[in-house]
Amino acid sequence: MRAFKIPFIKPSLPSSAQIARDFDEIVESNWFTNFGPKERQFRSALEDFLGQGLRVETFANGTLALLAAVYSVFGRGESDRFLLMPSFTFAAVPQAAIWNGYKPWFIDIDPVTWQADPKFARDILEADRNQIAGIVLPNAAGVGSPHIAEWEQLGWEFDLPIVIDSAAGFGSRYEDGQYLGARGSCEIFSFHATKPFAIGEGGALASRDERIVNSAHEFQNFGFNSLRLCGQLGINGKLAEINAAIGLRQLVDLDRRLSSRRQTLGRYRSELGVLGLTFQPNAEESANQCANLCCTSPVQKKAVLESLLEHGVEARDYYNPPLHLHPYFLAYRHLPTTTDLPTTEDVSSRIVSLPIHENMRADDIDLVIEAVKAGAVS
Ligand SMILES: *Cc1c(COP(=O)(O)O)cnc(C)c1O
C-alpha cells in the first residue's frame, strides 16, 4: 500500500491503556456481548445525546441496522415491489433492500444539494403507486437533507413510510437545527472506522416508534421475542461489549471533535470556493466524514485528483461510479420502470472527496488546499 503524507481517513481512537481498562472490566463482568452492561450504557448515552424523545438500538454495524430498519418498517418483500432510493449513495442501501426481498428503484438527485429529489419520486408515485413499498432516503454524505420536510409530506400523501440512512451523519443537524435521528419512521447510523463518530464497527437505529424499535431489537437477536421464541425474521446483529466501551469513550467529547472537523471544512470552503468549486449545502452543520467538493468539469476533477496524488494527499470521489452503473445493480436498469439519472451521472463525474481529520494540522490543511488549487487551475 502506498504511504500518503495525508491519509484520507485517520480516526482518533481511545488510547490502548483506556481500551485495556475497559477490556479488564468486561472480563471481570464475564459478559462479552448480548446486551451487556457496556452496551446498555452506550445505548442510553446515545439516547441522551440525540434527545428528541428517541429510543435507540445498537448494532454490530450500520448495514445490519439498515437491514433491521427496512424489515421493521416495510416488512419482508414478497413479490416484485420496489423501494425508491437514489443511486448517488453507498452500496449498502440497495443491498439492504434486496436482502429484504425488494428491488431498488433508483431516482435522480438535486443538482445543488446532491440529495435525492422528491419530485422524481412524485412522478413515479403518480404514475404507479402500487409497485412501490416504501422509500429509503439517505442523507447524502451524512449531511441532513434540505428536502426532508418535502419527503415527509410526500410519504404522508402516498401513505409510504420512509427509512432514513444517516450512516455518516451521527452529530449532523438538519436545517432546523435538530440532530439527525428523528425524521421518517426511523434513522440509522454507522460507527465504522471511516465515519466521523468512529468505534471500528458499530451502528444504531433511532426512532420514536416503539414497535419499530422492538422489532429491530428482535431482528438483531435471531428474531427471538421476550419468551426466547422466534416470532419474526432475524439475524445476529449485536454490538460487542468492547465496541460499546469504545463508543462510550468516543461519545464523551463528540461535539468538540465534530467542531474541529467543521473548522477544517470551513478552511477548505473559504480558500477553494473562490475557484468555482462548490461544496454541499448544509455540510457546515454536518459531522463531515470528509469534504466533498464538486469541480466544474470531469477534466478538472481528474486534474485535481492527480495533483492531490502528486502532493501525497489521499483523496476519493464519493459516490463514483453511482450504484446504477455497478454490475450487480445494472440488472435493475433494464426494468421497464427505470428512468435515466442525468444529474447523478453528472455530479458523480465531478466530485472530489478531501480528507478531514480530527484536529487536522494547519500545515496539512494548507497542503491539501495547495494541491487542489494547483490541479484546479492547471
Ligand atoms: C457507511 C455507510 C453504510 C454502512 O455502514 P457500515 O457500518 O459500514 O455497515 C450504509 N449506508 C451509507 C450511506 C453509508 O455511508
The ligand as a Tripos MOL2 file, in Angstrom:
@<TRIPOS>MOLECULE
LIG
   15    15     1     0     0
SMALL
NO_CHARGES

@<TRIPOS>ATOM
      1 C1        -21.0930    3.6010    5.6600 C.3       1 LIG1
      2 C2        -22.4580    3.5100    5.1310 C.ar      1 LIG1
      3 C3        -23.2580    2.3820    5.3770 C.ar      1 LIG1
      4 C4        -22.7190    1.1320    6.0070 C.3       1 LIG1
      5 O1        -22.3480    1.2210    7.3300 O.3       1 LIG1
      6 P1        -21.4010    0.0740    7.9260 P.3       1 LIG1
      7 O2        -21.3150    0.4110    9.3820 O.co2     1 LIG1
      8 O3        -20.0840    0.1720    7.2330 O.co2     1 LIG1
      9 O4        -22.0640   -1.2280    7.6920 O.co2     1 LIG1
     10 C5        -24.5660    2.4000    4.9310 C.ar      1 LIG1
     11 N1        -25.0760    3.4400    4.2510 N.ar      1 LIG1
     12 C6        -24.3310    4.5300    3.9700 C.ar      1 LIG1
     13 C7        -24.9480    5.6680    3.2130 C.3       1 LIG1
     14 C8        -23.0050    4.5980    4.3850 C.ar      1 LIG1
     15 O5        -22.2670    5.6830    4.0910 O.3       1 LIG1
@<TRIPOS>BOND
     1     1     2 1
     2     2     3 ar
     3     2    14 ar
     4     3     4 1
     5     3    10 ar
     6     4     5 1
     7     5     6 1
     8     6     7 2
     9     6     8 1
    10     6     9 1
    11    10    11 ar
    12    11    12 ar
    13    12    13 1
    14    12    14 ar
    15    14    15 1
@<TRIPOS>SUBSTRUCTURE
     1 LIG1         1 GROUP 0 **** ****
